[in-house]
Amino acid sequence: MNVVILAGGSGTRMGGKTPKPLVLLKGKPLILHVIDNIKEIFEDARISIVVGKGNSKEIRDALGDGFKYVLQPKALGTADALKFGIEGLPPEEDAIVAYADTPLIRSASIAGMANFHRLKGADITFLTGFSKKKYPYALVFKDEAGKLLAVKEEVRPDFPPPWEYNLGMYLVKIGSVKDLFDEIKTGSTGEYYIPELINVAVKKAMKISTYMTFDDSEYLGVNTKEDLGMVSNILEEREMESYEVNQERFVRFGTGGWRAKIGKGFNSLNVRRVSQAIANYMIDSELEKRGIVIGYDNRFFSEEFARIVAEVFAANNIEVYLSSSSLPTPLVTFTVLKKKAGGGVILTASHNPPDYNGIKFETFDGLPAPIEITERIEMMANAVEANKIPWISLEKGEKAGYVHVEDFRGDYLDYIEKKIDIDAIRRAKLRVCFDSMYGSGASTIQFALVNARCDLTMLHARRDALFGGRSPAPSEEQLTSLINTMKEGKYDIGIAVDGDADRIAVVDEIGNFIHPNEIMLLLYYYLHEIKGCKGGVVRNVSTSQNVDILAKRIGEEAYEVPVGFKYIARGMLDHNALIGGESSGGITFRGHIMEKDSVYASMELLEMLANVGKPLSVIMKEIRDIMGERFYYWEDDMRLNPLLRLKAVEFLESDFKEISGKKLVEVRNFDGKKFIFDDGSWVMARFSGTEPILRIVAEGRTLGEAKRLSSKLKSKINSQKI
């Protein structure tokens, strides 16, 4: 597609000496926003930029040699600029014509206009929009049948709104337009404009069509500094508005892999694209001969999607080991290591709402794929063409010996029996209430607990792809059934796991919810002080520092890393730490897989109860006595709308010296923004890596203080000027 960008005008109300096309918007020249929007639809666009004598050198120097530059000798209007811009272009071809100061015209509108132009077989198609607001743009006049009568600049409408405006984006048949220039009557200044060109075309009964956008945010051009600020805000808002649309168009990996809404971003095509990208990565890394392990959780269509993944890998000549049933995520990691496979794929969205699903990739060494690998996979997934993805039916793959459907649970349970003191648990005859939250942990943990001779009661053990209508996150608010059951006093411990059984929550024998931060305390204390294992602890930036206090009391170090279990895993290996975990309930241990594992953590807790011989609440009190001090933890979420996201982005990019009146001693920016005060209390904000949410977390010397810090930070964000 030929593209002509009109950038030769000399007028500007932006201030300063920078030519308007080069004024920066979100760190990029205005003209490049326009070009990028066009190239999103027409990747092979041949772009000519019409420049003027006053800005030619600066624009050439700034943009480089990737474009054709055409000089407009005198600034005689947009039609004159177009005349020079299309000179030498093939007359039988079309050209998009755009102004350099229209960065808000969406690529979707460009695509719609181009499609309309092609289907109508038009000589000229231009973008219009209706509005009740008055704009300084050319008005479009049509008859009752919708036939174009004229496009008039600098006129005041004498009829009530809404009015139709010309928005300054055109698609023209080059040969047809070339014949019109000589018929325009110029005024005393010699200037002439594109609307006048269209009016000549109307008189000549040429085929003209209009394509209308219904998004009035596209109407704003950039003429003043105020316009520039408004445009920047609109672009930020669009990022939120297009969140779900972009899920369908683009694969994006977050802290826990790729996740998207089922039927939107998470569909069979995108699953094939991601599978092919992972296969490409394995082949490029010479891992394909080691095979791939594939598992899935209880979410809607997870099993069917897992079959699609298996079909793609088998067709890429990568041997597949496919789970015969839904299972916990950590069992995939375990199986990758046991089989010495080239990697593992799990179909899961973990604790996300029921309408989400996702794909998580584990590397051959049993680690969550680091960012440098997921970025490669993401890039390849977004580039792969659907018709170039090989596949073979699962049945044919099995027949060829490239797909093996297996039950992975037996080997893992055998491993657990060797690592955990099962005999001690059997002797203790523990009474356990277990809530699987309708997830994929039900059968595996049930087998483990029954084998340990526990007196077991199961809650929500059946498969429900809707998870009872709630997110399968084992928070206190979501575990009312387990808490109420534990208050009956018939059990030693209540355990809950999330949808794919990699995160754990615990309720003590009297019905108190034990936050995952405190589960880390329990397990670290037990391993270090009772079992005699030595080593530090790794936690992420938003996890309680109470474990730091315990580590200091017992002569060890605590290490802080960014959010994402891949960073926990890396920290565990780098520091040979004894335990690593996060405030959401993901925990792992030295000598075990470097992935969060609620099954192993559950059995370690039961071993602790059996060997210590005291109730959970008593053990917790003894740990607090050893610590001598503690912090109180509070977490809150801000669900983001477009305006709130704008404010959050502005806040996180600002340099704040004060939050709550307390003395600020440090600000950490490596994962969101964390404010640390002189008494050790802190508050932080960070964007979720999987949902449109801003996480607010605080810790204070009292629960009230933690809540106040959270409230102060939220107020700062809400009052942020944009």
Buried (B, 14 or more C-beta within 10 A) or exposed (E): BBBBBBBBBEEBEBEEEBBBBBBEBEEEBBBBBBBEBBBBBBEEBBBBBBBBEEBBEBBBEBBEEEBBBBEBEEBBBBBBBBBBBBEEBEEEBBBBBBBBBBBBBBBBBBBBBBEBBEEBEBBBBBBBBBBEEEBEBBBBBEEEEEEBEBBBEEEEEEEEEEBBBBBBBBBBBBBBBBBBBEEBEBEEEEBBBBBBBBBBBBEEEBBBBBBBBEBBBBBBBBBEEEBBEBBBBBBBBBBBBBBEEBBBEEBBBBBBBBBBBBEBBBBEEBBBBBBBBBBBBBBEBEBBEBBBBBBBBBBBBBBEBBBBBBBBBBBBEBBBBBBEBBBBBBBBBBBBBBBEBBBBBBBBBBBBBBBBBBBBBBBBEBBBBBBEBBEBBBEBBBEBEEEEBBBBEBEEBBEEEBBBBBEBBEBBBEBBBEBBBBEBBBEBEBBBBBBBBBBBBBBBBBBBBEBBBBBBBBBBBEBBBEBEEBBBBBBBEBBEBBBEBBBEEEBBBBBBBBBBBBBBBBBBBEBBBBBBBBBBBBBBBBBBBEEEBEBBBBBBBBBBBBBBBBBEBBEBEBBBBBBBBBBBBBBBBEBEBBBBBBBBBBBBBBEBBBBBBBBBBBBBBBBBBBBBEEBBBEBBEBBBEBBEEBBBBBBBEBEBEBBBBBBBBBBBEEEEEEBBEBEBEEBBEEBBBBBBBEEBBBBBBBBBBBBBBBBBBBBBBEBEBBBBBBBBBBEBBEEBEE
